[in-house]
Amino acid sequence: MKLPSASYWPRISKCRLSGVKELWTEEESGEWAKRGTAIHGYLADVMSGKSKPLGNVPKEYREDCEAITTAELPVECEKRFVEQAFAYDVPTGQAVAFAADGHRGYSDAEDVVHGTADVVGLMADGGVCILDWKTGHHRVDPAARNWQLRVLAMAACVVYRADHGVLALHYTEDGWTDVAEFDAFDLAAWEAELRQMAGEISPDAPPVVGSHCKGCPAFRRCSAQTAMIRQLATGSNTIASDIQSMLAPETARLAYERLQTVKAALAHVERAIHAYAEEEPIALGEGRYYGPAPGPERIVNHEEVYQLVKQVSPDGAITDQLNTADWKTSKERIQKVFGKNDASKLIEILRQRGAIKKSVTIREYRKGA
């Protein structure tokens, strides 16, 4: 069986069905995913000692990267490897390290879990430290029971012949690092549990509903989720009453997790309706529609905006103030510095060059309005 990579195992530890790759559907990466990729790349360059690491960051994410306090390894290490990829053979417990450019370096080998550690440190006492950066606001499973870190630690311990170490999660938004130690007994227990979980991944595995359903690649084909969506579509209020009935001290947590699952299901339905309306506007009656409609201007070429404004502002004062991720704010700053007339000429040049364009949003609108 072709097994999912390490980042999926925190979810698989709760629901084996989520690990069936035949059920997965791909979705376009959102803005937060692109931001996370940019921050990971920046931190990797910083940890690797590259000069001017901000130079490789897209301009719209530079402010976010500048605000980050770079995470050092939480323990003393004699050597460290940035973006270190591993392949862990589940049946045999063997592992290898290799260089990978994202997931493109992962093989299709059977019964192997691939994964890339943001940083691996070789500790002075012979242990290993696994550090993973988390760039969003959401808290993941604690380091002490995080299966992504566990799989990476198991592989690293085989490769570097270690039997203990440290797991660490660094949250870039608030600078907090969650740290947990592990030893040889933990490694042995994890190896057995991982082997058992891998054997239980099956299309016949029962779906387990919870907050982990958010972002699940098998969401659209999950029997529990499709049943819930059908129930919501029929106008049934049993879901609401079921959740309300759980509002007691001993079941309030289940009520909260159930609510998160319902919200995730609705988010998938909303995206499906959005995609349909993009191709075929939906008539809502009384002259109202839901579909593509003109929106505000937005930047489509950040570099073009930056370079043109820089040419007419040699001292660099305006370019330092530009927020190229937000055209409305940037436009106001250009008008303030250059004056209304000159700013209008500059903005018109940007329009002609295609650097800024009218956006199209999917929303309700009235025909002819």
C-alpha positions in Angstrom: 0.0 0.0 0.0 1.2 3.5 -0.8 1.1 5.4 2.5 0.6 9.1 3.0 3.5 11.3 4.0 4.3 12.2 7.7 2.2 15.4 7.8 -1.0 13.4 7.3 -0.5 11.0 10.3 -1.8 13.2 13.0 -5.2 12.9 11.2 -4.8 9.2 10.4 -4.1 8.5 14.1 -7.7 9.6 14.7 -9.4 8.3 11.5 -7.9 5.5 9.4 -10.2 6.2 6.5 -8.5 9.5 5.9 -5.4 7.7 4.9 -6.9 6.0 1.9 -5.3 7.9 -0.9 -7.9 6.6 -3.5 -10.5 8.7 -1.7 -8.5 11.9 -1.8 -9.4 14.9 -4.0 -7.1 17.8 -4.8 -8.0 21.3 -4.0 -6.2 24.5 -5.1 -3.8 25.9 -2.5 -5.4 28.8 -0.6 -3.7 32.1 0.4 -2.7 30.7 3.8 -1.0 27.7 2.2 1.0 30.0 -0.1 1.9 32.3 2.8 3.0 29.2 4.8 5.2 28.0 2.0 6.8 31.5 1.7 7.6 31.6 5.5 9.0 28.1 5.5 11.3 29.0 2.6 12.4 32.1 4.4 13.1 30.3 7.7 15.0 27.5 5.8 17.3 30.2 4.2 17.8 31.8 7.6 18.7 28.5 9.3 21.0 27.6 6.4 22.9 30.9 6.9 22.1 32.3 3.5 22.7 36.0 3.0 19.7 38.3 2.5 17.1 35.6 3.0 14.3 38.1 2.5 15.4 38.5 -1.1 13.8 35.2 -2.0 10.5 36.0 -0.4 7.6 37.2 -2.6 7.0 40.9 -1.7 3.5 40.3 -0.4 4.9 38.1 2.4 8.0 40.0 3.4 6.4 42.0 6.1 5.1 38.7 7.7 8.6 37.2 7.5 10.3 40.3 9.0 8.1 40.1 12.0 9.2 36.5 12.8 11.6 35.8 15.6 13.7 33.0 14.1 13.3 29.7 16.0 16.5 28.2 17.1 16.7 24.6 18.2 15.5 24.2 21.8 18.6 22.2 22.8 22.3 22.4 22.1 23.2 20.6 18.8 26.5 20.0 17.2 25.1 19.8 13.7 21.9 20.6 12.0 20.2 19.9 8.7 17.5 22.1 7.2 14.7 20.7 5.1 15.9 17.1 5.6 13.8 14.5 3.9 13.4 10.9 5.1 11.8 7.7 3.9 10.7 5.3 6.6 9.9 1.6 5.8 7.0 0.7 8.1 7.3 -3.1 8.0 11.1 -3.3 8.5 11.7 -0.1 10.5 14.5 0.9 8.2 15.0 4.5 7.0 17.1 6.6 4.7 17.7 10.4 4.4 17.8 12.1 1.1 17.6 15.6 -0.5 14.1 16.5 -1.7 12.6 19.5 -3.4 9.3 19.6 -1.7 7.3 16.4 -2.3 8.7 16.0 -5.8 11.5 13.9 -4.4 9.2 11.3 -2.7 9.1 7.9 -4.3 6.1 5.6 -4.9 7.5 2.8 -2.8 5.0 0.6 -1.1 4.6 0.7 2.8 7.0 3.7 3.0 6.2 7.0 4.8 8.0 10.0 3.5 8.4 13.2 5.3 10.6 16.4 5.5 11.7 17.8 8.8 12.1 21.6 8.8 15.2 21.2 10.9 17.0 18.2 12.3 19.7 18.7 15.0 22.3 16.2 16.2 22.5 16.7 19.9 25.8 16.7 21.8 24.7 13.6 23.8 23.9 11.6 20.7 20.2 12.3 20.5 18.3 14.0 17.7 16.1 17.1 17.8 13.2 17.5 15.3 11.9 21.0 14.8 8.8 21.8 12.8 7.6 25.4 12.1 3.8 26.1 12.2 2.9 29.3 10.4 -0.8 29.6 11.1 -2.9 30.5 14.2 -4.2 27.0 14.6 -2.6 24.8 17.3 -1.9 21.2 16.2 -1.5 18.1 18.4 1.1 18.8 21.1 4.7 17.8 20.4 4.5 15.0 23.0 1.8 13.2 20.9 2.2 14.7 17.4 2.5 11.9 14.9 4.2 14.0 12.2 7.0 14.6 14.6 7.0 11.0 15.8 7.4 9.6 12.3 10.2 12.0 11.5 11.9 11.2 14.8 11.7 7.5 14.2 13.4 7.9 10.8 16.0 10.3 12.0 16.9 7.9 14.9 17.5 5.1 12.4 19.6 7.3 10.1 21.7 8.9 12.8 21.8 5.9 15.1 20.1 7.6 18.0 17.8 6.2 20.7 16.4 9.5 22.3 15.9 13.1 21.5 13.6 16.1 21.5 10.4 17.0 19.5 9.6 20.7 19.0 6.9 22.7 17.4 7.6 26.4 16.9 4.6 28.7 16.2 5.8 31.6 14.2 2.7 33.8 14.9 3.4 34.1 18.6 6.9 32.8 19.0 5.9 29.9 21.3 7.8 26.6 21.1 6.2 23.4 22.3 8.9 20.9 23.4 8.8 17.2 24.4 11.5 14.6 25.1 11.4 10.9 24.0 13.5 7.8 24.7 14.1 4.3 23.4 10.9 3.0 25.0 8.8 5.7 23.2 10.5 4.8 19.9 9.6 1.1 20.3 6.0 1.9 21.2 5.6 4.3 18.2 7.1 1.7 15.8 4.5 -0.9 16.9 1.6 1.6 16.8 2.6 3.0 13.4 2.7 -0.5 12.0 -0.8 -1.2 13.4 -2.3 2.0 12.1 -0.8 1.4 8.6 -2.5 -2.0 8.6 -5.8 -0.5 9.5 -5.9 2.0 6.7 -8.7 0.7 4.4 -11.8 1.9 2.4 -13.8 -0.2 4.9 -12.4 1.6 7.9 -15.2 3.3 9.9 -15.2 7.1 9.5 -14.4 9.0 12.7 -15.9 12.5 12.8 -14.2 15.3 14.7 -12.3 18.5 14.4 -9.6 16.7 12.5 -12.0 16.5 9.5 -11.2 20.1 8.6 -8.8 20.0 5.7 -9.1 16.2 5.2 -8.2 15.2 1.6 -10.8 12.5 1.7 -13.6 14.8 2.9 -15.6 14.9 -0.3 -15.8 11.1 -0.5 -16.3 10.4 3.2 -19.6 8.6 3.9 -20.1 10.4 7.2 -19.6 13.8 5.6 -21.8 13.2 2.5 -24.6 11.9 4.8 -24.3 15.0 6.9 -24.4 17.2 3.8 -27.5 15.4 2.6 -29.1 15.9 6.0 -28.3 19.6 5.9 -29.6 20.0 2.4 -33.0 18.5 3.3 -33.5 21.2 6.0 -33.4 18.7 8.8 -32.8 20.4 12.2 -31.7 17.1 13.9 -28.0 18.1 13.6 -28.6 21.3 15.6 -30.7 19.6 18.2 -28.1 16.8 18.5 -25.3 19.3 19.2 -27.5 21.3 21.7 -28.3 18.1 23.5 -24.5 17.6 24.1 -24.2 20.9 26.1 -23.3 19.3 29.4 -20.0 19.3 31.3 -19.2 15.7 30.3 -20.1 16.1 26.6 -19.5 19.8 25.8 -16.2 19.0 24.1 -18.0 16.5 21.8 -20.5 19.3 21.0 -17.7 21.7 20.0 -16.0 19.1 17.8 -19.3 18.2 16.2 -19.9 21.9 15.4 -16.4 22.3 13.8 -17.2 19.3 11.6 -20.5 20.7 10.5 -18.8 24.0 9.7 -16.2 22.2 7.7 -18.9 20.4 5.7 -20.7 23.6 5.0 -17.4 25.2 3.8 -17.0 22.3 1.2 -20.6 22.8 0.1 -20.0 26.6 -0.2 -16.9 26.0 -2.4 -18.9 23.6 -4.6 -21.7 26.2 -5.1 -19.0 28.9 -5.7 -17.4 26.8 -8.4 -20.8 26.1 -10.1 -21.8 29.7 -10.0 -18.5 30.7 -11.5 -19.5 28.8 -14.7 -23.2 29.2 -14.5 -24.7 32.1 -12.5 -27.5 31.0 -10.2 -30.9 32.8 -10.6 -32.2 33.7 -7.2 -35.4 35.4 -8.4 -36.6 39.0 -8.6 -33.6 39.9 -10.8 -31.0 38.7 -8.4 -28.1 36.3 -9.3 -25.2 34.6 -7.6 -22.2 34.5 -9.8 -19.2 36.5 -11.2 -19.5 40.2 -10.7 -17.0 43.1 -11.0 -15.0 43.7 -7.9 -12.4 46.3 -6.8 -9.0 46.7 -8.5 -6.2 44.4 -7.3 -2.6 43.9 -8.0 -1.7 41.1 -10.5 2.0 41.9 -10.9 3.6 43.1 -7.6 7.0 43.5 -9.1 5.8 45.8 -11.9 4.1 48.1 -9.3 7.2 48.1 -7.1 9.6 48.8 -9.9 7.6 51.6 -11.6 6.9 53.4 -8.4 10.6 53.1 -7.5 11.6 54.7 -10.9 9.6 57.8 -10.2 10.6 57.9 -6.5 14.5 57.7 -6.6 14.8 58.3 -2.8 12.9 55.1 -2.1 10.6 56.8 0.4 7.4 55.7 -1.2 8.6 52.2 -2.0 9.4 51.6 1.6 5.8 52.5 2.5 4.2 50.4 -0.2 2.1 47.5 0.9 1.9 45.6 -2.4 -0.4 43.0 -0.9 -3.1 45.7 -0.4 -3.8 47.9 -3.5 -6.3 50.1 -1.7 -3.7 51.1 0.9 -0.9 51.4 -1.7 -3.1 53.6 -3.9 -3.8 56.0 -1.0 -0.1 56.3 -0.2 0.8 57.0 -3.9 -1.9 59.7 -4.0 -0.6 61.2 -0.8 3.1 61.4 -1.9 2.6 62.3 -5.6 -0.6 64.3 -5.5 -3.9 63.5 -7.1 -3.0 64.4 -10.7 0.5 62.7 -10.9 -0.8 59.7 -9.0 -3.6 59.3 -11.5 -1.1 59.3 -14.4 1.0 56.7 -12.6 -2.0 54.5 -11.8 -3.1 54.7 -15.4 0.3 53.4 -16.6 0.0 50.5 -14.2 -3.4 49.7 -15.7 -2.1 49.8 -19.2 0.8 47.5 -18.3 -1.7 45.1 -16.7 -0.1 45.4 -13.3 -3.4 46.2 -11.7 -6.8 45.0 -12.9 -10.4 45.0 -11.9 -11.1 41.8 -10.0 -14.0 39.5 -10.5 -15.7 38.2 -7.3 -18.4 35.5 -6.9 -21.3 37.2 -5.1 -24.9 38.2 -5.2 -25.8 40.9 -7.6 -28.8 42.4 -9.3 -28.8 42.3 -13.1 -28.5 45.8 -14.6 -27.4 47.3 -11.3 
